[in-house]
Amino acid sequence: MDAISRAGSIDAASESDEFGDDEPLDEPVEGEDDELETIADAAFELLAERQEIVGAAYPFSVDGSLLTADDGAVTSPYSFLAALTHFGPLFDGTLEGSSLFERLSAAALVEYLGGPASVRSFNFGFPRPETLRSFRQAIDDLCEKMGEGGGDAGRMKASDMKDAGLDLAAWVPFGDGRLNQLSVFGQCAAGQNWRSKITELQPSHFCRSWMLDPPALSPLAAFFVPRQIGEPNWEIDARHERQILFDRLRIARLLGDLDEELAERCASWTAAAIG
């Protein structure tokens, strides 16, 4: 897909929408030429909006009635997010897509809070590395790294827990070893049922339930989705109290130079998804 004309966007709507989305632009339309032209105009208005918001991280160029893929577009983080939205995280029968999305989300959150020089992060989501197989081990490790929380409280049965809604955490330490620091707990939702999860993670409740001594300053919540949340839904979804919303546009805009291993795995997943 090097370039798509305005007329071509009607017959290849999923291409003009970068692998598709859950927005009505992908639905087949029957009608007169003026109706088709209206749909094409709407599609290119959406693409232009994405280009403006994402900026240099947007891997396509929109020029009037033409959409052009930049060099390396298919290997870009934006294209991974678009492919993940369209094909779903389980298209290959593994959890690879979800795991990569959690890592990208953590990288975006770190950048948002100030960058890796001053921000620390922790990937909590299931499945975990071999060294952190159990839920309780992950709680202990998170608390140790944050310098708050006191470790696993042992109050509740954890044998059937995976991540209890927590996929990642990031915090901004002062470096003085004392309590009270800004922290954010995040949940990622890559599937079609994402909206049902938007208020699932409640950081204060999570800390009271699982930590021996919850952080002095309760963490904020963040919610990450690989799709674009458009109007009017954004006005509704963005108003949940103490929750920061990250959709595809925000995540892609925030991502700078990725870890080489992460970038290669995302590019490989995208290539396999789009064939």
HELIX and SHEET records of a PDB file:
HELIX    1   1 GLY A    8  ASP A   11  1                                   4    
HELIX    2   2 ALA A   13  SER A   16  1                                   4    
HELIX    3   3 PRO A   24  ASP A   26  5                                   3    
HELIX    4   4 ASP A   33  VAL A   54  1                                  22    
HELIX    5   5 GLY A   55  ALA A   57  5                                   3    
HELIX    6   6 ALA A   73  THR A   75  5                                   3    
HELIX    7   7 PRO A   77  PHE A   87  1                                  11    
HELIX    8   8 GLU A   96  LEU A  113  1                                  18    
HELIX    9   9 GLU A  130  LEU A  132  5                                   3    
HELIX   10  10 PHE A  135  MET A  146  1                                  12    
HELIX   11  11 TRP A  194  LYS A  197  5                                   4    
HELIX   12  12 PRO A  203  TRP A  210  1                                   8    
HELIX   13  13 ASN A  233  ASP A  237  1                                   5    
HELIX   14  14 ARG A  248  LEU A  254  1                                   7    
HELIX   15  15 GLU A  260  ILE A  274  1                                  15    
SHEET    1   A 3 ALA A   3  ILE A   4  0                                        
SHEET    2   A 3 LEU A  66  ALA A  69 -1                                        
SHEET    3   A 3 PHE A  60  ASP A  63 -1                                        
SHEET    1   B 5 ARG A 120  ASN A 123  0                                        
SHEET    2   B 5 LEU A 168  VAL A 172 -1                                        
SHEET    3   B 5 LEU A 182  CYS A 188 -1                                        
SHEET    4   B 5 LEU A 220  PHE A 224  1                                        
SHEET    5   B 5 GLN A 243  PHE A 246  1                                        
SHEET    1   C 2 GLY A 149  ASP A 152  0                                        
SHEET    2   C 2 MET A 211  ASP A 213 -1                                        
END                                                                             
